[in-house]
Amino acid sequence: MFGLIPKDEQYFVMFREMSHNIVVGAELLKDMLDNFTDPAESRRKIKDIEHKGDTITHDIIKKLNKSFITPFDREDIYGLSSALDDILDLIDACAARIVMYNVEKPTPESKELGFLILKGCQTIDKTVALLGGKLEPISAYCIEVNALENEADRVSREAISRLFDEEKDPIQLIKWKEIYETLETATDKCEDAANILESVVVKNA
């Protein structure tokens, strides 16, 4: 029988709030890349979401330090909160680099990576929503996140390869290489969160 200890539902509420917040951050990043009307304002909105995520993470850790009984392993609660926080940190880092490097126009590859980040965050959100209930569907969502990360890795590799083939300005090359790598790392963090969620399933089977 799959399931977690039905104690202290507040953890599940906080994790759901955190995963919803991450989706909002990913939506803002995708909109920033797709429309690019006011990147500085987009970055400010993402920073606000990142601050909110930090607060939720702090609240989870504070609660964990005071809890005697937890619904699943303490190390997984800590690991999941850290992994979710890392996703939002990377989304913020992507937005920051786009503004800091005075990007004139996002590339098609950066837009595609923004889309894959959003898909990964949406899938993590669906997965987190299952905590506190039946855990069987979590594995399928984790496989989906892994597939999205693999696709982001491919897009990033091809984009960087094209940069070295076509970009004549070394400054632009350095800027875009770092932006692509930061975008791809955000999908890595989604995969890290998925791996922890899958661990929760295995331990509570």
N, C-alpha and C positions, 0 to 999 in steps of 0.2 A: 504494500500500500504506500503510495507516494503521499507526501505531505510534511509540513513543518509543525513544530510544537505550537499549538494555538495559544501562545501567551504573548502579551504585549503587542497588539496590532499596530501600535504607534510606529514601530520600525518600518512596517510595510507602507504605512501612510507617508512617512518621510522619504522612503526610497522612491515611491511613486511621484511625489512632489519634485524630487531631484531629477528623475528621468524626464518628466514633463518639461522642466526648466531647460534641460539639455536640448530637447526638441525645439524649443523656442529659439535658443541660441543658434542651432543649426539652420532653422528657417531664416533667421536674420542674415546669416552668412551667405546662404544661397541667394537671398534677395539682393544682398550687397553685390555679389558677383554677376547676377543676371541683369540687374537694372543699372547699377553703378551711377546713380544720380547724385548721391551725396555720401561718398565713402566715409568721411570723417564722422558724420552723424550716425551712419550704420555701425561704425566701430564703437561709438559712445553707447549705443543701445546694447551692443553685445557685451561691453564692459559692465553695464548695469546687471545684465543677466548672469555674468560670471561672478559678480559680487554676491548676488542672491544665492548662487550655487555654493560659494564659500561658506555662507551662513548656514545653509542646510547641512553641509558636511560637518561643520563645527558642532551643530546641534546633535547630529548622529553620534559623533565621537564622544561628546559630553554625556549623552545618554548611555552609551556603551560602557563608559567608565563607572557609571553608577548602577548598572544592571547586574543582578546576581544570576538571573536566568534569561537567556536570549533564545529567540525562535530558531536560530541556526548558529553554527560555529562563530565564535567571536572573531576569529581571524578572517572569516569570510565576510562578516559584516564590515570590518575595518577595510578589508581589501576591496570590497565592492564600492564602498563610499569613496575610497581613494581613486579607484579606476573611473568612476563616474565623474568625479571632480577633474581628473586628468583630461577627459574628453572635452569638457568645457574650457579648460585652460588652453588646450590646443586650438579650439575654435577661436578663442580670443587672440591667441598668438598669430593665427592666420590673418585675421582682420587687422591686427596691429602692423604686420609686415606690409600688407597691401597699402596702408596709409603711410607708414614710415618710409617706404621706398618710392612714394609718389607714382604709383602705377597709373598709367594713362588709360589703359583699357584691359580688362581681364581677357585671358586667352580662352579658346574653346575648351582646352584641357582643364584649366582651373575651374571653369563652370561645371564640367563633368565631375570633377573631384568634389566640388561643393554639393552636387546632387547625391553622390555616393555617401558623403558624410551624413547628409540628412536622412537617407534611407537607412543607414546603420543606426543612427540615433532613434529613428522611429521604431526599428526592430527591437532595439534594447528597451525602449519604453513599453512595447507589447510584452516583452519577456518579464520585466520587473513587475508588471501588472499581475502576473501569475503567482508571484510570491504570496504565501499565505493561503493558497488554494492547491489545486492539483498541479503537480510539477511536470507531468509527462510531456506537455507540448513545448516545454522550454528547450529541449534538445534540438527540435526542428528550427526554432528561431536562432539558436546559436550557430547552426550550420549555415543559415542564411547570412548572418553577420560575417562569418568566415569567408563566404563566397564574395561578399561585397568588399572585404579587405583585399582579397586576391585581385579583384577587378581594379580597385584603386591602385594597387601596386603596379599592375600592368600599365594603366593609364599614366602613372607618374614616370615609370621607366621610359615609356615611349616619348613622353613629353620632354624629358631631360635629354634623351638621345637626339631628338629633333633640335633642341636648343643648341647642342654642340655642333650639329650639322649646319644649321642655318643662321644662328645669331652671330653677327659680326662684332657687336659691341660687348666687350668683356664685362662691363658693369651690369648691363641688362641680363647677361647670362648668369652672373652671380646672383642677382636679385631673384630671377625667376626660378633658378635651381632651388634656392632656399624656400621660396613660396610653395613650389610643388612638393618638396620634401616635408614641409610643415603640414600641408593639407593631407598628404598621405599618412603622416604620423597620427593624425586625428582618427583615421580609420583603424590604425593599429590599436589605439586606446579603446575603441569600440570592441575590438576583438578581445582585448584583455578583460574587459567587463563581461563579455560573453563567456569566456573561459571560467571566470569565477562563478557565474551563474550555473554553468554546467557542472562545476564541482559541487555546488549546493545540491543539485539533483542527485548526483552519484552518492553523496554522503547521507542523503535523506531518503534513499530508495527503500 
